[in-house]
Amino acid sequence: MNKPKKLNVGDKVAIVSLSRGILGEPFAAHEIVIGNKRLEEFGLIPVYMPNAKKGIKYLHDHPEARAADLKQAFLDPSIKGVFCAIGGDDTINTIPYLLDDTEFISCVKDNPKVFLGFSDSTNNHLMFYTLGLQTYYGQSFLIDFAELADDMLPYTKEWSRELLHPSPQKEIESSAVWYDDRTDFGTDQVGVARVSHKETRGFEVLSGKGILEGRLLGGCIESLYEMLVGARFPKQVEITKKYGLFPSTEEWKDKILFVETSEERPNPEKMEKILTTLDEAGVFDAVKAVLVGKPQDEQFYEEYKEAWLTVASRKNLPIIYNMNFGHAAPRCILPYGGLVKVDFDQAKVYLLEPLVS
């Protein structure tokens, strides 16, 4: 994988709205102010791409505008990183505008940059994966940098620093606390801390023993599922197949799969359907192990755990559950293609390489 260089103080980072255009709505104006301040505290300069603030309806109707912003961010040599504003459910429709564009493809290969986001950005991450660029499943601008409390969540902030000050190796530790999802993002919530809970479980080993090493590949499990079934967007399967977004069985081989559930919190029956679909696609027969993120607000915690235990017993697949990545706060950063070591005897996970070069 082509690993981007670390960010430095004074670097410009592009803010892009590749899925839902919340960034352009008036109700998000105070969050932009907060997010700008937080990025500036890291020494970074936020640069909003031309279409990033055009609102939900415009960006829903114009996936080509969202794609154009991403292309411009990669073409601009002064921009060193690209941060997603937020997720959504429509990123897939940007893919044809990007992967049919030879100029964009050449620029990505010749000018690697940090690309950061989670949730529906899984589609973009896997697009970049096909182009050989290492990207980062982690923070988004509105959810993390624009956190309404007086500061970013400490665990999330620590991992954000890794993009500027990468550790040669780093343990992905269990956060001592976890937080409820916010339901109110109004101006009266500025300075109000999230509801927090002491972490009592830590990383749970559902199956497996000994130590394994492998390279990371995965994302939001509903996004992966939609690539295969197209329940939400019928063209998603067609786009996925045409551009090879969903990794082949050979590509999944010996990888360490990381997956987590979104804020939609699929019920247990839907979760079983999702896991069956991934199984039928050959994913669980190919990967070495699975890292599963904490469910948001711990909803369906035990039910999801039972579903994964069924997979583990049927496939003899090592699985660690309840990790801090994805939709449940706080979140670390996982590098696509990054080399990790998983110690199933100690329930520990280590990045064996720096996040960025």
C-alpha positions as CSV (number, residue, x, y, z in Angstrom):
1,M,0.0,0.0,0.0
2,N,1.1,3.5,-0.7
3,K,1.3,5.2,2.7
4,P,0.9,9.0,2.9
5,K,3.2,11.2,4.8
6,K,2.4,12.5,8.3
7,L,0.6,15.8,8.7
8,N,2.7,18.7,9.9
9,V,1.8,21.9,11.8
10,G,0.7,24.4,9.1
11,D,-0.7,21.8,6.7
12,K,-4.0,22.4,5.0
13,V,-6.6,19.7,5.3
14,A,-9.6,19.5,3.0
15,I,-13.1,19.1,4.5
16,V,-15.3,17.1,2.1
17,S,-19.0,16.1,2.2
18,L,-19.0,12.8,0.2
19,S,-22.3,11.5,1.5
20,R,-24.8,13.6,3.5
21,G,-24.6,17.4,3.2
22,I,-25.2,18.3,6.9
23,L,-22.2,20.6,6.9
24,G,-24.1,23.1,4.7
25,E,-27.2,23.4,6.9
26,P,-27.7,26.4,9.1
27,F,-28.1,24.2,12.2
28,A,-24.5,23.0,11.9
29,A,-22.9,26.5,11.8
30,H,-21.8,26.4,15.5
31,E,-20.3,23.0,14.9
32,I,-18.1,24.3,12.1
33,V,-16.8,27.0,14.4
34,I,-15.9,24.4,17.0
35,G,-14.4,22.0,14.5
36,N,-12.2,24.8,13.0
37,K,-10.9,25.7,16.4
38,R,-10.0,22.1,17.2
39,L,-8.1,21.6,13.9
40,E,-6.3,24.8,14.5
41,E,-5.2,23.6,17.9
42,F,-3.5,20.7,16.1
43,G,-1.8,23.2,13.9
44,L,-3.9,22.3,10.9
45,I,-5.7,24.7,8.5
46,P,-9.2,23.5,7.4
47,V,-10.1,24.2,3.8
48,Y,-13.7,23.6,2.7
49,M,-14.0,22.3,-0.8
50,P,-16.3,24.3,-3.1
51,N,-19.4,22.0,-2.7
52,A,-18.9,20.9,0.9
53,K,-21.3,23.4,2.4
54,K,-24.1,23.2,-0.2
55,G,-26.5,21.4,2.0
56,I,-28.3,18.1,2.1
57,K,-30.6,18.4,-0.9
58,Y,-28.1,19.8,-3.3
59,L,-25.4,17.2,-2.5
60,H,-27.9,14.4,-2.5
61,D,-29.0,15.4,-6.0
62,H,-25.4,16.0,-7.3
63,P,-23.0,13.2,-6.5
64,E,-20.8,14.6,-9.2
65,A,-20.3,17.7,-7.1
66,R,-19.2,15.6,-4.1
67,A,-16.8,13.7,-6.4
68,A,-15.4,16.9,-7.8
69,D,-14.5,18.1,-4.3
70,L,-12.5,14.9,-3.6
71,K,-10.7,15.2,-6.9
72,Q,-9.9,18.9,-6.3
73,A,-8.5,18.0,-2.9
74,F,-6.1,15.5,-4.4
75,L,-5.1,17.8,-7.3
76,D,-4.2,20.7,-5.0
77,P,-0.6,20.2,-3.9
78,S,-1.1,22.5,-0.9
79,I,-3.6,20.1,0.7
80,K,-2.0,17.3,2.7
81,G,-5.0,15.6,4.1
82,V,-8.7,15.0,3.4
83,F,-11.2,14.7,6.3
84,C,-14.8,13.6,5.8
85,A,-17.4,15.9,7.3
86,I,-19.7,13.0,8.3
87,G,-21.1,9.8,6.9
88,G,-24.5,9.2,5.4
89,D,-25.8,6.6,2.9
90,D,-25.0,7.8,-0.6
91,T,-21.2,7.7,-1.0
92,I,-21.5,4.9,-3.5
93,N,-22.9,7.3,-6.2
94,T,-19.6,9.2,-6.2
95,I,-17.6,6.2,-7.3
96,P,-18.3,6.2,-11.1
97,Y,-17.3,9.9,-11.3
98,L,-14.0,9.1,-9.6
99,L,-12.9,5.7,-11.0
100,D,-13.8,6.6,-14.6
101,D,-11.5,9.6,-14.2
102,T,-8.0,8.8,-15.2
103,E,-6.7,12.1,-14.0
104,F,-8.0,11.4,-10.5
105,I,-6.6,7.9,-10.5
106,S,-3.2,9.1,-11.5
107,C,-3.2,11.9,-8.9
108,V,-4.1,9.5,-6.1
109,K,-1.3,7.1,-7.1
110,D,1.3,9.8,-7.5
111,N,0.2,12.1,-4.6
112,P,-0.8,10.0,-1.6
113,K,-2.6,12.0,1.1
114,V,-4.2,11.2,4.5
115,F,-7.9,10.3,4.0
116,L,-9.9,10.1,7.2
117,G,-13.5,9.1,7.9
118,F,-15.8,6.3,8.9
119,S,-19.3,4.9,8.4
120,D,-20.5,5.3,4.8
121,S,-17.0,6.4,3.8
122,T,-16.3,2.7,3.8
123,N,-17.1,3.0,0.1
124,N,-14.4,5.6,-0.5
125,H,-11.9,3.6,1.6
126,L,-12.4,0.5,-0.5
127,M,-12.2,2.7,-3.6
128,F,-8.8,4.0,-2.5
129,Y,-7.8,0.4,-1.5
130,T,-8.2,-0.6,-5.1
131,L,-5.9,2.3,-6.1
132,G,-3.3,1.1,-3.6
133,L,-3.6,4.1,-1.1
134,Q,-3.6,3.4,2.6
135,T,-6.5,5.3,4.2
136,Y,-7.7,5.7,7.8
137,Y,-11.0,4.5,9.3
138,G,-11.4,7.0,12.0
139,Q,-12.6,10.5,13.0
140,S,-15.0,12.6,11.0
141,F,-15.0,16.4,11.2
142,L,-18.5,17.0,12.7
143,I,-18.7,14.0,15.0
144,D,-15.2,14.2,16.5
145,F,-13.3,17.5,15.9
146,A,-16.6,19.4,16.4
147,E,-17.5,17.5,19.6
148,L,-19.7,19.9,21.6
149,A,-18.0,19.3,24.9
150,D,-15.3,21.6,26.0
151,D,-12.7,19.4,24.3
152,M,-12.5,16.4,22.1
153,L,-13.0,13.0,23.8
154,P,-9.5,12.2,25.2
155,Y,-9.1,8.8,23.6
156,T,-10.2,10.1,20.2
157,K,-7.9,13.1,20.5
158,E,-4.9,10.9,21.4
159,W,-5.5,8.9,18.2
160,S,-5.9,12.0,16.1
161,R,-2.4,13.1,17.2
162,E,-1.0,10.0,15.6
163,L,-1.6,11.6,12.2
164,L,1.0,14.3,13.1
165,H,3.2,12.4,15.6
166,P,3.1,8.8,14.7
167,S,4.3,6.2,17.1
168,P,6.6,3.5,15.6
169,Q,4.3,0.9,17.1
170,K,1.2,1.5,19.2
171,E,-1.1,-0.7,21.3
172,I,-4.8,-0.3,20.5
173,E,-6.0,-0.2,24.1
174,S,-9.5,-0.4,25.4
175,S,-10.8,3.0,26.5
176,A,-11.4,3.3,30.2
177,V,-14.8,4.9,29.4
178,W,-17.4,4.9,26.6
179,Y,-20.0,7.5,25.8
180,D,-23.7,7.7,24.8
181,D,-24.4,8.9,21.4
182,R,-25.6,12.5,21.3
183,T,-29.2,13.0,20.3
184,D,-29.2,16.8,20.5
185,F,-26.6,18.9,18.7
186,G,-28.2,22.4,19.2
187,T,-26.3,25.5,20.3
188,D,-27.5,25.0,23.9
189,Q,-25.5,21.8,24.0
190,V,-22.1,23.6,23.5
191,G,-20.0,22.9,26.5
192,V,-22.2,20.0,27.7
193,A,-20.3,16.8,28.2
194,R,-21.5,13.5,26.8
195,V,-23.0,11.0,29.2
196,S,-20.1,8.6,30.0
197,H,-19.8,5.1,31.4
198,K,-17.0,3.2,32.9
199,E,-15.8,0.4,30.6
200,T,-16.3,-2.8,32.5
201,R,-15.8,-5.4,29.8
202,G,-12.8,-4.3,27.8
203,F,-11.8,-6.2,24.7
204,E,-13.6,-9.6,24.8
205,V,-12.0,-12.7,23.2
206,L,-14.9,-14.7,21.8
207,S,-12.7,-17.3,20.1
208,G,-9.0,-18.0,19.4
209,K,-5.7,-18.3,21.2
210,G,-2.1,-17.4,20.7
211,I,-0.8,-14.6,18.6
212,L,-1.7,-13.7,15.0
213,E,-0.4,-11.1,12.6
214,G,-2.1,-9.7,9.5
215,R,-3.1,-6.7,7.6
216,L,-6.4,-4.8,8.2
217,L,-9.3,-4.7,5.9
218,G,-13.0,-3.9,6.6
219,G,-15.3,-1.0,7.5
220,C,-18.9,-0.5,8.5
221,I,-20.6,-3.9,8.3
222,E,-23.8,-2.5,6.8
223,S,-21.9,-0.7,4.0
224,L,-20.2,-4.0,3.2
225,Y,-23.5,-5.8,3.2
226,E,-25.1,-3.2,0.9
227,M,-22.3,-3.6,-1.6
228,L,-23.4,-7.2,-1.9
229,V,-27.2,-6.9,-1.8
230,G,-28.1,-3.3,-2.9
231,A,-31.2,-3.2,-0.6
232,R,-31.0,0.6,-0.3
233,F,-29.6,1.5,-3.7
234,P,-30.2,-1.0,-6.5
235,K,-27.3,0.3,-8.5
236,Q,-24.9,-0.4,-5.6
237,V,-24.3,-4.0,-6.6
238,E,-23.7,-3.0,-10.2
239,I,-21.3,-0.2,-9.2
240,T,-19.5,-2.5,-6.7
241,K,-19.0,-5.2,-9.3
242,K,-18.0,-2.9,-12.1
243,Y,-15.2,-1.2,-10.1
244,G,-14.2,-4.1,-7.9
245,L,-15.0,-2.3,-4.6
246,F,-15.8,-5.4,-2.5
247,P,-12.6,-7.3,-2.1
248,S,-12.3,-10.7,-3.8
249,T,-11.9,-13.9,-1.8
250,E,-8.2,-13.8,-2.7
251,E,-7.8,-10.3,-1.4
252,W,-9.6,-11.2,1.9
253,K,-7.2,-14.1,2.3
254,D,-5.1,-13.9,5.5
255,K,-6.4,-10.4,6.3
256,I,-7.7,-9.4,9.7
257,L,-11.2,-8.2,9.2
258,F,-12.4,-5.2,11.2
259,V,-16.2,-4.4,11.2
260,E,-18.7,-2.4,13.3
261,T,-22.3,-1.5,13.2
262,S,-23.7,1.9,12.4
263,E,-26.1,4.3,14.2
264,E,-29.0,2.4,12.5
265,R,-28.3,-0.4,15.0
266,P,-29.6,-3.4,13.0
267,N,-31.8,-5.7,15.0
268,P,-30.5,-9.2,15.8
269,E,-32.4,-10.8,12.9
270,K,-30.8,-8.3,10.4
271,M,-27.4,-8.8,12.0
272,E,-27.7,-12.6,11.4
273,K,-28.7,-11.9,7.8
274,I,-25.7,-9.6,7.3
275,L,-23.3,-12.2,8.7
276,T,-24.8,-14.9,6.5
277,T,-24.3,-12.7,3.5
278,L,-20.7,-12.1,4.3
279,D,-20.2,-15.8,4.9
280,E,-21.7,-16.7,1.6
281,A,-19.3,-14.2,0.0
282,G,-16.4,-16.3,1.3
283,V,-15.2,-13.6,3.8
284,F,-15.1,-15.8,6.9
285,D,-13.3,-18.6,5.1
286,A,-10.6,-16.3,3.9
287,V,-9.7,-14.0,6.8
288,K,-7.3,-14.9,9.7
289,A,-9.3,-13.2,12.4
290,V,-12.0,-10.6,13.1
291,L,-12.0,-7.4,15.2
292,V,-15.5,-6.2,16.1
293,G,-16.3,-2.7,17.2
294,K,-18.4,-1.8,20.3
295,P,-22.1,-1.4,19.3
296,Q,-23.3,2.2,19.7
297,D,-24.8,2.8,23.2
298,E,-24.1,-1.0,23.7
299,Q,-27.5,-1.7,22.1
300,F,-27.9,-5.4,21.2
301,Y,-24.5,-5.9,22.8
302,E,-25.2,-9.5,23.9
303,E,-27.3,-10.3,20.8
304,Y,-24.5,-9.3,18.5
305,K,-22.0,-11.2,20.6
306,E,-24.1,-14.3,20.3
307,A,-24.2,-13.9,16.5
308,W,-20.4,-13.6,16.4
309,L,-20.0,-16.6,18.7
310,T,-22.1,-18.6,16.2
311,V,-19.7,-17.5,13.4
312,A,-16.7,-18.3,15.5
313,S,-17.8,-21.8,16.4
314,R,-19.0,-22.6,12.8
315,K,-15.8,-21.3,11.1
316,N,-13.2,-21.8,13.9
317,L,-12.5,-18.1,13.5
318,P,-10.6,-16.1,16.1
319,I,-12.6,-13.0,17.1
320,I,-12.1,-10.1,19.5
321,Y,-15.2,-8.1,20.4
322,N,-16.0,-4.7,21.9
323,M,-13.1,-2.6,20.4
324,N,-13.1,1.2,20.2
325,F,-13.5,2.0,16.5
326,G,-16.4,3.0,14.3
327,H,-19.7,4.5,15.5
328,A,-19.4,4.0,19.3
329,A,-17.5,6.8,21.0
330,P,-14.6,7.1,21.6
331,R,-12.8,5.8,18.5
332,C,-9.3,5.0,17.4
333,I,-7.9,5.0,13.9
334,L,-7.4,1.8,11.9
335,P,-5.2,1.9,8.8
336,Y,-6.4,0.0,5.7
337,G,-3.7,-2.5,4.9
338,G,-1.9,-1.7,8.2
339,L,0.0,-4.6,9.9
340,V,-1.4,-5.6,13.3
341,K,-0.6,-8.2,15.9
342,V,-3.4,-9.7,17.9
343,D,-2.7,-11.5,21.1
344,F,-5.7,-13.6,21.9
345,D,-4.4,-14.9,25.2
346,Q,-4.0,-11.3,26.6
347,A,-6.8,-9.7,24.6
348,K,-4.4,-7.1,23.2
349,V,-4.0,-5.6,19.7
350,Y,-1.0,-3.7,18.4
351,L,-0.3,-1.6,15.4
352,L,3.2,-2.8,14.2
353,E,3.8,0.2,11.9
354,P,3.3,3.9,12.3
355,L,0.0,5.2,11.0
356,V,1.7,7.5,8.5
357,S,5.2,7.7,7.0
